[in-house]
Amino acid sequence: MTDDDDAMISIPRDLYERLEWLAACSGRSVTDLVLDTLAGLAAGAPPSGVADEYSDAERDEVAARLASLGYIDE
Protein backbone atom coordinates (compact mmCIF):
# COMPACT_ATOMS: atom_id res chain seq x y z
CA MET A 1 0.00 0.00 0.00
CA THR A 2 1.30 3.47 -0.86
CA ASP A 3 0.47 6.90 0.42
CA ASP A 4 -0.75 9.73 -1.81
CA ASP A 5 2.79 10.94 -2.55
CA ASP A 6 3.99 7.57 -3.91
CA ALA A 7 3.72 6.20 -7.43
CA MET A 8 3.97 2.56 -8.46
CA ILE A 9 6.18 1.25 -11.24
CA SER A 10 6.42 -2.23 -12.72
CA ILE A 11 9.70 -3.97 -13.48
CA PRO A 12 10.39 -7.42 -14.89
CA ARG A 13 10.53 -10.17 -12.25
CA ASP A 14 14.08 -11.23 -13.19
CA LEU A 15 15.31 -7.67 -12.67
CA TYR A 16 13.57 -7.53 -9.29
CA GLU A 17 15.25 -10.77 -8.26
CA ARG A 18 18.68 -9.40 -9.20
CA LEU A 19 17.89 -6.25 -7.22
CA GLU A 20 16.90 -8.42 -4.25
CA TRP A 21 20.32 -10.06 -4.38
CA LEU A 22 22.10 -6.68 -4.55
CA ALA A 23 19.98 -5.28 -1.75
CA ALA A 24 20.66 -8.30 0.47
CA CYS A 25 24.41 -7.91 -0.12
CA SER A 26 24.26 -4.31 1.04
CA GLY A 27 21.87 -4.94 3.94
CA ARG A 28 19.11 -2.79 2.44
CA SER A 29 15.65 -3.33 1.05
CA VAL A 30 14.98 -3.38 -2.68
CA THR A 31 12.91 -0.22 -2.26
CA ASP A 32 15.77 1.63 -0.55
CA LEU A 33 18.27 0.43 -3.16
CA VAL A 34 16.05 1.56 -6.05
CA LEU A 35 15.18 4.90 -4.43
CA ASP A 36 18.83 5.70 -3.67
CA THR A 37 19.90 4.75 -7.20
CA LEU A 38 17.14 6.74 -8.89
CA ALA A 39 17.71 9.75 -6.61
CA GLY A 40 21.38 9.78 -7.64
CA LEU A 41 20.44 9.55 -11.30
CA ALA A 42 17.80 12.28 -11.02
CA ALA A 43 20.09 14.61 -9.06
CA GLY A 44 21.57 15.92 -12.30
CA ALA A 45 18.23 16.62 -13.93
CA PRO A 46 16.56 20.01 -13.68
CA PRO A 47 13.40 20.19 -11.55
CA SER A 48 10.11 19.67 -13.34
CA GLY A 49 9.04 22.76 -15.25
CA VAL A 50 12.52 24.29 -15.36
CA ALA A 51 13.92 24.80 -18.84
CA ASP A 52 17.49 23.74 -19.48
CA GLU A 53 20.04 26.10 -20.95
CA TYR A 54 20.89 24.11 -24.09
CA SER A 55 19.64 24.85 -27.58
CA ASP A 56 18.24 22.22 -29.92
CA ALA A 57 21.41 22.50 -32.01
CA GLU A 58 23.57 21.81 -28.94
CA ARG A 59 21.44 18.78 -28.02
CA ASP A 60 21.72 17.50 -31.61
CA GLU A 61 25.50 17.96 -31.51
CA VAL A 62 25.80 16.00 -28.27
CA ALA A 63 23.53 13.24 -29.62
CA ALA A 64 25.61 12.99 -32.79
CA ARG A 65 28.80 12.75 -30.76
CA LEU A 66 27.36 10.04 -28.48
CA ALA A 67 26.18 8.13 -31.56
CA SER A 68 29.64 8.39 -33.16
CA LEU A 69 31.12 6.92 -29.98
CA GLY A 70 28.59 4.08 -30.04
CA TYR A 71 26.74 5.08 -26.87
CA ILE A 72 23.38 5.67 -28.56
CA ASP A 73 21.67 4.82 -31.83
CA GLU A 74 20.85 7.87 -33.86
C-alpha positions in Angstrom: 0.0 0.0 0.0 1.3 3.5 -0.9 0.5 6.9 0.4 -0.7 9.7 -1.8 2.8 10.9 -2.6 4.0 7.6 -3.9 3.7 6.2 -7.4 4.0 2.6 -8.5 6.2 1.2 -11.2 6.4 -2.2 -12.7 9.7 -4.0 -13.5 10.4 -7.4 -14.9 10.5 -10.2 -12.2 14.1 -11.2 -13.2 15.3 -7.7 -12.7 13.6 -7.5 -9.3 15.3 -10.8 -8.3 18.7 -9.4 -9.2 17.9 -6.2 -7.2 16.9 -8.4 -4.3 20.3 -10.1 -4.4 22.1 -6.7 -4.6 20.0 -5.3 -1.7 20.7 -8.3 0.5 24.4 -7.9 -0.1 24.3 -4.3 1.0 21.9 -4.9 3.9 19.1 -2.8 2.4 15.7 -3.3 1.1 15.0 -3.4 -2.7 12.9 -0.2 -2.3 15.8 1.6 -0.6 18.3 0.4 -3.2 16.1 1.6 -6.0 15.2 4.9 -4.4 18.8 5.7 -3.7 19.9 4.8 -7.2 17.1 6.7 -8.9 17.7 9.7 -6.6 21.4 9.8 -7.6 20.4 9.6 -11.3 17.8 12.3 -11.0 20.1 14.6 -9.1 21.6 15.9 -12.3 18.2 16.6 -13.9 16.6 20.0 -13.7 13.4 20.2 -11.5 10.1 19.7 -13.3 9.0 22.8 -15.3 12.5 24.3 -15.4 13.9 24.8 -18.8 17.5 23.7 -19.5 20.0 26.1 -20.9 20.9 24.1 -24.1 19.6 24.9 -27.6 18.2 22.2 -29.9 21.4 22.5 -32.0 23.6 21.8 -28.9 21.4 18.8 -28.0 21.7 17.5 -31.6 25.5 18.0 -31.5 25.8 16.0 -28.3 23.5 13.2 -29.6 25.6 13.0 -32.8 28.8 12.8 -30.8 27.4 10.0 -28.5 26.2 8.1 -31.6 29.6 8.4 -33.2 31.1 6.9 -30.0 28.6 4.1 -30.0 26.7 5.1 -26.9 23.4 5.7 -28.6 21.7 4.8 -31.8 20.9 7.9 -33.9 
